[in-house]
Amino acid sequence: MANITLFAQVIRLIPREIIQRLVKKHGTDKHAKGFNSWSHLVTMIFSQFSGSVSLRQISEGLQ
C-alpha cells in the first residue's frame, strides 16, 4: 500500500492547469533554467509545512 503524505495530498489539490496558464500569461518561466515556477511553488509550500528557516534545511528536507 502506498504511503501518501499530507504534503502530497495538498499538492494534488492545486490545479496544475491553472498554474500553467498563469505562468504562460505572466511569462514567469521565460528565463528559467531548470527551476520553473511549479518547482518553486512546491518548494515554498514544503518550506511552510516543514517549518524550514534556511535554504539548507529546505534542500535537505527535499532530498
PDB file of N, CA, C and O in Angstrom:
ATOM      1  N   MET A   1       0.838  -1.177   0.000  1.00  0.00           N
ATOM      2  CA  MET A   1       0.000   0.000   0.000  1.00  0.00           C
ATOM      3  C   MET A   1       0.886   1.244   0.000  1.00  0.00           C
ATOM      4  O   MET A   1       1.904   1.291   0.691  1.00  0.00           O
ATOM      5  N   ALA A   2       0.497   2.233  -0.767  1.00  0.00           N
ATOM      6  CA  ALA A   2       1.271   3.472  -0.882  1.00  0.00           C
ATOM      7  C   ALA A   2       1.055   4.349   0.344  1.00  0.00           C
ATOM      8  O   ALA A   2      -0.056   4.453   0.864  1.00  0.00           O
ATOM      9  N   ASN A   3       2.126   4.971   0.791  1.00  0.00           N
ATOM     10  CA  ASN A   3       2.054   5.886   1.925  1.00  0.00           C
ATOM     11  C   ASN A   3       2.052   7.316   1.382  1.00  0.00           C
ATOM     12  O   ASN A   3       3.101   7.848   1.022  1.00  0.00           O
ATOM     13  N   ILE A   4       0.882   7.927   1.325  1.00  0.00           N
ATOM     14  CA  ILE A   4       0.747   9.272   0.773  1.00  0.00           C
ATOM     15  C   ILE A   4       0.754  10.269   1.921  1.00  0.00           C
ATOM     16  O   ILE A   4      -0.066  10.185   2.836  1.00  0.00           O
ATOM     17  N   THR A   5       1.675  11.201   1.866  1.00  0.00           N
ATOM     18  CA  THR A   5       1.822  12.182   2.936  1.00  0.00           C
ATOM     19  C   THR A   5       0.795  13.303   2.796  1.00  0.00           C
ATOM     20  O   THR A   5       0.175  13.476   1.747  1.00  0.00           O
ATOM     21  N   LEU A   6       0.638  14.043   3.859  1.00  0.00           N
ATOM     22  CA  LEU A   6      -0.248  15.201   3.845  1.00  0.00           C
ATOM     23  C   LEU A   6       0.248  16.215   2.808  1.00  0.00           C
ATOM     24  O   LEU A   6      -0.547  16.834   2.101  1.00  0.00           O
ATOM     25  N   PHE A   7       1.562  16.373   2.729  1.00  0.00           N
ATOM     26  CA  PHE A   7       2.154  17.289   1.745  1.00  0.00           C
ATOM     27  C   PHE A   7       1.739  16.898   0.326  1.00  0.00           C
ATOM     28  O   PHE A   7       1.338  17.756  -0.460  1.00  0.00           O
ATOM     29  N   ALA A   8       1.832  15.621  -0.003  1.00  0.00           N
ATOM     30  CA  ALA A   8       1.446  15.151  -1.337  1.00  0.00           C
ATOM     31  C   ALA A   8      -0.034  15.382  -1.597  1.00  0.00           C
ATOM     32  O   ALA A   8      -0.426  15.711  -2.716  1.00  0.00           O
ATOM     33  N   GLN A   9      -0.846  15.211  -0.580  1.00  0.00           N
ATOM     34  CA  GLN A   9      -2.283  15.429  -0.737  1.00  0.00           C
ATOM     35  C   GLN A   9      -2.586  16.892  -1.012  1.00  0.00           C
ATOM     36  O   GLN A   9      -3.458  17.200  -1.823  1.00  0.00           O
ATOM     37  N   VAL A  10      -1.879  17.796  -0.348  1.00  0.00           N
ATOM     38  CA  VAL A  10      -2.082  19.232  -0.570  1.00  0.00           C
ATOM     39  C   VAL A  10      -1.648  19.616  -1.982  1.00  0.00           C
ATOM     40  O   VAL A  10      -2.336  20.379  -2.661  1.00  0.00           O
ATOM     41  N   ILE A  11      -0.514  19.091  -2.418  1.00  0.00           N
ATOM     42  CA  ILE A  11      -0.017  19.394  -3.775  1.00  0.00           C
ATOM     43  C   ILE A  11      -1.017  18.916  -4.828  1.00  0.00           C
ATOM     44  O   ILE A  11      -1.225  19.587  -5.838  1.00  0.00           O
ATOM     45  N   ARG A  12      -1.627  17.771  -4.594  1.00  0.00           N
ATOM     46  CA  ARG A  12      -2.619  17.254  -5.544  1.00  0.00           C
ATOM     47  C   ARG A  12      -3.845  18.148  -5.652  1.00  0.00           C
ATOM     48  O   ARG A  12      -4.522  18.142  -6.679  1.00  0.00           O
ATOM     49  N   LEU A  13      -4.140  18.914  -4.613  1.00  0.00           N
ATOM     50  CA  LEU A  13      -5.313  19.793  -4.630  1.00  0.00           C
ATOM     51  C   LEU A  13      -5.098  21.041  -5.485  1.00  0.00           C
ATOM     52  O   LEU A  13      -6.062  21.700  -5.875  1.00  0.00           O
ATOM     53  N   ILE A  14      -3.859  21.360  -5.771  1.00  0.00           N
ATOM     54  CA  ILE A  14      -3.560  22.553  -6.564  1.00  0.00           C
ATOM     55  C   ILE A  14      -3.767  22.226  -8.040  1.00  0.00           C
ATOM     56  O   ILE A  14      -3.100  21.338  -8.573  1.00  0.00           O
ATOM     57  N   PRO A  15      -4.672  22.923  -8.700  1.00  0.00           N
ATOM     58  CA  PRO A  15      -4.916  22.650 -10.124  1.00  0.00           C
ATOM     59  C   PRO A  15      -3.734  23.130 -10.977  1.00  0.00           C
ATOM     60  O   PRO A  15      -3.547  24.326 -11.202  1.00  0.00           O
ATOM     61  N   ARG A  16      -2.956  22.167 -11.436  1.00  0.00           N
ATOM     62  CA  ARG A  16      -1.732  22.488 -12.186  1.00  0.00           C
ATOM     63  C   ARG A  16      -2.028  23.245 -13.486  1.00  0.00           C
ATOM     64  O   ARG A  16      -1.213  24.052 -13.933  1.00  0.00           O
ATOM     65  N   GLU A  17      -3.181  22.989 -14.085  1.00  0.00           N
ATOM     66  CA  GLU A  17      -3.537  23.677 -15.332  1.00  0.00           C
ATOM     67  C   GLU A  17      -3.657  25.184 -15.114  1.00  0.00           C
ATOM     68  O   GLU A  17      -3.244  25.977 -15.959  1.00  0.00           O
ATOM     69  N   ILE A  18      -4.225  25.566 -13.976  1.00  0.00           N
ATOM     70  CA  ILE A  18      -4.373  26.993 -13.664  1.00  0.00           C
ATOM     71  C   ILE A  18      -3.010  27.626 -13.450  1.00  0.00           C
ATOM     72  O   ILE A  18      -2.762  28.742 -13.907  1.00  0.00           O
ATOM     73  N   ILE A  19      -2.123  26.918 -12.754  1.00  0.00           N
ATOM     74  CA  ILE A  19      -0.769  27.431 -12.528  1.00  0.00           C
ATOM     75  C   ILE A  19      -0.058  27.591 -13.867  1.00  0.00           C
ATOM     76  O   ILE A  19       0.593  28.609 -14.103  1.00  0.00           O
ATOM     77  N   GLN A  20      -0.174  26.601 -14.741  1.00  0.00           N
ATOM     78  CA  GLN A  20       0.472  26.677 -16.055  1.00  0.00           C
ATOM     79  C   GLN A  20      -0.079  27.835 -16.881  1.00  0.00           C
ATOM     80  O   GLN A  20       0.666  28.504 -17.597  1.00  0.00           O
ATOM     81  N   ARG A  21      -1.385  28.068 -16.780  1.00  0.00           N
ATOM     82  CA  ARG A  21      -1.999  29.176 -17.513  1.00  0.00           C
ATOM     83  C   ARG A  21      -1.473  30.523 -17.000  1.00  0.00           C
ATOM     84  O   ARG A  21      -1.188  31.424 -17.789  1.00  0.00           O
ATOM     85  N   LEU A  22      -1.349  30.651 -15.676  1.00  0.00           N
ATOM     86  CA  LEU A  22      -0.820  31.887 -15.086  1.00  0.00           C
ATOM     87  C   LEU A  22       0.650  32.096 -15.442  1.00  0.00           C
ATOM     88  O   LEU A  22       1.082  33.220 -15.700  1.00  0.00           O
ATOM     89  N   VAL A  23       1.408  31.009 -15.452  1.00  0.00           N
ATOM     90  CA  VAL A  23       2.828  31.090 -15.818  1.00  0.00           C
ATOM     91  C   VAL A  23       2.958  31.581 -17.259  1.00  0.00           C
ATOM     92  O   VAL A  23       3.795  32.432 -17.560  1.00  0.00           O
ATOM     93  N   LYS A  24       2.135  31.042 -18.132  1.00  0.00           N
ATOM     94  CA  LYS A  24       2.180  31.458 -19.545  1.00  0.00           C
ATOM     95  C   LYS A  24       1.735  32.907 -19.698  1.00  0.00           C
ATOM     96  O   LYS A  24       2.339  33.666 -20.456  1.00  0.00           O
ATOM     97  N   LYS A  25       0.679  33.294 -18.982  1.00  0.00           N
ATOM     98  CA  LYS A  25       0.149  34.648 -19.081  1.00  0.00           C
ATOM     99  C   LYS A  25       1.170  35.690 -18.624  1.00  0.00           C
ATOM    100  O   LYS A  25       1.320  36.736 -19.257  1.00  0.00           O
ATOM    101  N   HIS A  26       1.866  35.407 -17.534  1.00  0.00           N
ATOM    102  CA  HIS A  26       2.795  36.379 -16.955  1.00  0.00           C
ATOM    103  C   HIS A  26       4.250  36.152 -17.364  1.00  0.00           C
ATOM    104  O   HIS A  26       5.120  36.959 -17.036  1.00  0.00           O
ATOM    105  N   GLY A  27       4.517  35.054 -18.081  1.00  0.00           N
ATOM    106  CA  GLY A  27       5.861  34.786 -18.573  1.00  0.00           C
ATOM    107  C   GLY A  27       6.896  34.548 -17.491  1.00  0.00           C
ATOM    108  O   GLY A  27       8.055  34.938 -17.640  1.00  0.00           O
ATOM    109  N   THR A  28       6.485  33.908 -16.396  1.00  0.00           N
ATOM    110  CA  THR A  28       7.404  33.739 -15.272  1.00  0.00           C
ATOM    111  C   THR A  28       8.489  32.698 -15.529  1.00  0.00           C
ATOM    112  O   THR A  28       9.518  32.715 -14.854  1.00  0.00           O
ATOM    113  N   ASP A  29       8.287  31.799 -16.482  1.00  0.00           N
ATOM    114  CA  ASP A  29       9.306  30.796 -16.788  1.00  0.00           C
ATOM    115  C   ASP A  29      10.146  31.179 -18.006  1.00  0.00           C
ATOM    116  O   ASP A  29      10.900  30.357 -18.527  1.00  0.00           O
ATOM    117  N   LYS A  30      10.018  32.409 -18.451  1.00  0.00           N
ATOM    118  CA  LYS A  30      10.685  32.841 -19.680  1.00  0.00           C
ATOM    119  C   LYS A  30      12.195  32.631 -19.631  1.00  0.00           C
ATOM    120  O   LYS A  30      12.786  32.159 -20.602  1.00  0.00           O
ATOM    121  N   HIS A  31      12.813  32.971 -18.528  1.00  0.00           N
ATOM    122  CA  HIS A  31      14.264  32.845 -18.416  1.00  0.00           C
ATOM    123  C   HIS A  31      14.681  31.787 -17.409  1.00  0.00           C
ATOM    124  O   HIS A  31      15.816  31.793 -16.932  1.00  0.00           O
ATOM    125  N   ALA A  32      13.770  30.881 -17.083  1.00  0.00           N
ATOM    126  CA  ALA A  32      14.064  29.834 -16.096  1.00  0.00           C
ATOM    127  C   ALA A  32      15.038  28.817 -16.683  1.00  0.00           C
ATOM    128  O   ALA A  32      14.916  28.404 -17.836  1.00  0.00           O
ATOM    129  N   LYS A  33      16.000  28.427 -15.863  1.00  0.00           N
ATOM    130  CA  LYS A  33      16.983  27.431 -16.297  1.00  0.00           C
ATOM    131  C   LYS A  33      16.989  26.279 -15.304  1.00  0.00           C
ATOM    132  O   LYS A  33      17.880  26.190 -14.459  1.00  0.00           O
ATOM    133  N   GLY A  34      16.002  25.401 -15.403  1.00  0.00           N
ATOM    134  CA  GLY A  34      15.965  24.212 -14.574  1.00  0.00           C
ATOM    135  C   GLY A  34      15.068  24.305 -13.357  1.00  0.00           C
ATOM    136  O   GLY A  34      14.649  23.270 -12.838  1.00  0.00           O
ATOM    137  N   PHE A  35      14.759  25.485 -12.883  1.00  0.00           N
ATOM    138  CA  PHE A  35      13.908  25.641 -11.703  1.00  0.00           C
ATOM    139  C   PHE A  35      12.714  26.490 -12.110  1.00  0.00           C
ATOM    140  O   PHE A  35      12.767  27.719 -12.061  1.00  0.00           O
ATOM    141  N   ASN A  36      11.647  25.830 -12.510  1.00  0.00           N
ATOM    142  CA  ASN A  36      10.486  26.542 -13.036  1.00  0.00           C
ATOM    143  C   ASN A  36       9.534  26.981 -11.923  1.00  0.00           C
ATOM    144  O   ASN A  36       9.786  26.724 -10.746  1.00  0.00           O
ATOM    145  N   SER A  37       8.472  27.625 -12.294  1.00  0.00           N
ATOM    146  CA  SER A  37       7.519  28.176 -11.325  1.00  0.00           C
ATOM    147  C   SER A  37       6.827  27.092 -10.508  1.00  0.00           C
ATOM    148  O   SER A  37       6.586  27.284  -9.316  1.00  0.00           O
ATOM    149  N   TRP A  38       6.503  25.960 -11.121  1.00  0.00           N
ATOM    150  CA  TRP A  38       5.858  24.873 -10.400  1.00  0.00           C
ATOM    151  C   TRP A  38       6.792  24.345  -9.314  1.00  0.00           C
ATOM    152  O   TRP A  38       6.363  24.137  -8.179  1.00  0.00           O
ATOM    153  N   SER A  39       8.046  24.128  -9.643  1.00  0.00           N
ATOM    154  CA  SER A  39       9.028  23.652  -8.661  1.00  0.00           C
ATOM    155  C   SER A  39       9.180  24.656  -7.521  1.00  0.00           C
ATOM    156  O   SER A  39       9.307  24.277  -6.357  1.00  0.00           O
ATOM    157  N   HIS A  40       9.165  25.929  -7.869  1.00  0.00           N
ATOM    158  CA  HIS A  40       9.292  26.976  -6.858  1.00  0.00           C
ATOM    159  C   HIS A  40       8.087  26.957  -5.923  1.00  0.00           C
ATOM    160  O   HIS A  40       8.248  27.063  -4.707  1.00  0.00           O
ATOM    161  N   LEU A  41       6.900  26.826  -6.467  1.00  0.00           N
ATOM    162  CA  LEU A  41       5.680  26.773  -5.657  1.00  0.00           C
ATOM    163  C   LEU A  41       5.705  25.574  -4.707  1.00  0.00           C
ATOM    164  O   LEU A  41       5.405  25.715  -3.521  1.00  0.00           O
ATOM    165  N   VAL A  42       6.062  24.401  -5.224  1.00  0.00           N
ATOM    166  CA  VAL A  42       6.117  23.194  -4.401  1.00  0.00           C
ATOM    167  C   VAL A  42       7.157  23.356  -3.293  1.00  0.00           C
ATOM    168  O   VAL A  42       6.919  22.952  -2.155  1.00  0.00           O
ATOM    169  N   THR A  43       8.291  23.936  -3.615  1.00  0.00           N
ATOM    170  CA  THR A  43       9.342  24.158  -2.622  1.00  0.00           C
ATOM    171  C   THR A  43       8.880  25.117  -1.529  1.00  0.00           C
ATOM    172  O   THR A  43       9.148  24.883  -0.350  1.00  0.00           O
ATOM    173  N   MET A  44       8.196  26.183  -1.903  1.00  0.00           N
ATOM    174  CA  MET A  44       7.713  27.145  -0.906  1.00  0.00           C
ATOM    175  C   MET A  44       6.647  26.530  -0.006  1.00  0.00           C
ATOM    176  O   MET A  44       6.613  26.814   1.191  1.00  0.00           O
ATOM    177  N   ILE A  45       5.777  25.694  -0.565  1.00  0.00           N
ATOM    178  CA  ILE A  45       4.768  25.017   0.247  1.00  0.00           C
ATOM    179  C   ILE A  45       5.452  24.035   1.200  1.00  0.00           C
ATOM    180  O   ILE A  45       5.082  23.933   2.369  1.00  0.00           O
ATOM    181  N   PHE A  46       6.449  23.316   0.691  1.00  0.00           N
ATOM    182  CA  PHE A  46       7.200  22.391   1.549  1.00  0.00           C
ATOM    183  C   PHE A  46       7.875  23.122   2.702  1.00  0.00           C
ATOM    184  O   PHE A  46       7.866  22.647   3.838  1.00  0.00           O
ATOM    185  N   SER A  47       8.459  24.277   2.407  1.00  0.00           N
ATOM    186  CA  SER A  47       9.162  25.013   3.462  1.00  0.00           C
ATOM    187  C   SER A  47       8.190  25.467   4.554  1.00  0.00           C
ATOM    188  O   SER A  47       8.559  25.518   5.728  1.00  0.00           O
ATOM    189  N   GLN A  48       6.969  25.792   4.181  1.00  0.00           N
ATOM    190  CA  GLN A  48       5.962  26.162   5.177  1.00  0.00           C
ATOM    191  C   GLN A  48       5.556  24.961   6.024  1.00  0.00           C
ATOM    192  O   GLN A  48       5.443  25.062   7.246  1.00  0.00           O
ATOM    193  N   PHE A  49       5.339  23.823   5.365  1.00  0.00           N
ATOM    194  CA  PHE A  49       4.948  22.609   6.083  1.00  0.00           C
ATOM    195  C   PHE A  49       6.037  22.148   7.037  1.00  0.00           C
ATOM    196  O   PHE A  49       5.746  21.709   8.149  1.00  0.00           O
ATOM    197  N   SER A  50       7.280  22.243   6.612  1.00  0.00           N
ATOM    198  CA  SER A  50       8.379  21.711   7.422  1.00  0.00           C
ATOM    199  C   SER A  50       8.897  22.710   8.452  1.00  0.00           C
ATOM    200  O   SER A  50       9.638  22.338   9.362  1.00  0.00           O
ATOM    201  N   GLY A  51       8.512  23.966   8.314  1.00  0.00           N
ATOM    202  CA  GLY A  51       8.987  24.981   9.246  1.00  0.00           C
ATOM    203  C   GLY A  51      10.447  25.337   9.020  1.00  0.00           C
ATOM    204  O   GLY A  51      11.133  25.781   9.941  1.00  0.00           O
ATOM    205  N   SER A  52      10.916  25.146   7.810  1.00  0.00           N
ATOM    206  CA  SER A  52      12.313  25.440   7.487  1.00  0.00           C
ATOM    207  C   SER A  52      12.579  26.934   7.574  1.00  0.00           C
ATOM    208  O   SER A  52      11.744  27.758   7.202  1.00  0.00           O
ATOM    209  N   VAL A  53      13.765  27.262   8.074  1.00  0.00           N
ATOM    210  CA  VAL A  53      14.135  28.672   8.187  1.00  0.00           C
ATOM    211  C   VAL A  53      15.354  29.008   7.336  1.00  0.00           C
ATOM    212  O   VAL A  53      15.780  30.162   7.293  1.00  0.00           O
ATOM    213  N   SER A  54      15.917  28.013   6.661  1.00  0.00           N
ATOM    214  CA  SER A  54      17.081  28.288   5.820  1.00  0.00           C
ATOM    215  C   SER A  54      17.007  27.467   4.540  1.00  0.00           C
ATOM    216  O   SER A  54      16.297  26.463   4.467  1.00  0.00           O
ATOM    217  N   LEU A  55      17.741  27.904   3.549  1.00  0.00           N
ATOM    218  CA  LEU A  55      17.788  27.196   2.282  1.00  0.00           C
ATOM    219  C   LEU A  55      18.370  25.797   2.464  1.00  0.00           C
ATOM    220  O   LEU A  55      17.950  24.856   1.791  1.00  0.00           O
ATOM    221  N   ARG A  56      19.322  25.660   3.360  1.00  0.00           N
ATOM    222  CA  ARG A  56      19.932  24.351   3.630  1.00  0.00           C
ATOM    223  C   ARG A  56      18.896  23.377   4.186  1.00  0.00           C
ATOM    224  O   ARG A  56      18.869  22.212   3.789  1.00  0.00           O
ATOM    225  N   GLN A  57      18.050  23.838   5.092  1.00  0.00           N
ATOM    226  CA  GLN A  57      17.010  22.965   5.655  1.00  0.00           C
ATOM    227  C   GLN A  57      16.010  22.528   4.579  1.00  0.00           C
ATOM    228  O   GLN A  57      15.564  21.381   4.557  1.00  0.00           O
ATOM    229  N   ILE A  58      15.676  23.449   3.706  1.00  0.00           N
ATOM    230  CA  ILE A  58      14.748  23.110   2.618  1.00  0.00           C
ATOM    231  C   ILE A  58      15.394  22.075   1.700  1.00  0.00           C
ATOM    232  O   ILE A  58      14.765  21.078   1.345  1.00  0.00           O
ATOM    233  N   SER A  59      16.628  22.306   1.322  1.00  0.00           N
ATOM    234  CA  SER A  59      17.339  21.393   0.432  1.00  0.00           C
ATOM    235  C   SER A  59      17.464  20.001   1.038  1.00  0.00           C
ATOM    236  O   SER A  59      17.217  19.005   0.359  1.00  0.00           O
ATOM    237  N   GLU A  60      17.843  19.926   2.305  1.00  0.00           N
ATOM    238  CA  GLU A  60      17.981  18.633   2.975  1.00  0.00           C
ATOM    239  C   GLU A  60      16.625  17.942   3.111  1.00  0.00           C
ATOM    240  O   GLU A  60      16.534  16.721   2.984  1.00  0.00           O
ATOM    241  N   GLY A  61      15.590  18.706   3.365  1.00  0.00           N
ATOM    242  CA  GLY A  61      14.252  18.122   3.506  1.00  0.00           C
ATOM    243  C   GLY A  61      13.711  17.565   2.210  1.00  0.00           C
ATOM    244  O   GLY A  61      13.024  16.544   2.214  1.00  0.00           O
ATOM    245  N   LEU A  62      14.007  18.214   1.107  1.00  0.00           N
ATOM    246  CA  LEU A  62      13.519  17.751  -0.191  1.00  0.00           C
ATOM    247  C   LEU A  62      14.302  16.541  -0.707  1.00  0.00           C
ATOM    248  O   LEU A  62      13.810  15.787  -1.547  1.00  0.00           O
ATOM    249  N   GLN A  63      15.511  16.363  -0.202  1.00  0.00           N
ATOM    250  CA  GLN A  63      16.298  15.202  -0.643  1.00  0.00           C
ATOM    251  C   GLN A  63      15.738  13.979   0.011  1.00  0.00           C
ATOM    252  O   GLN A  63      16.240  12.877  -0.210  1.00  0.00           O
TER     253      GLN A  63
END
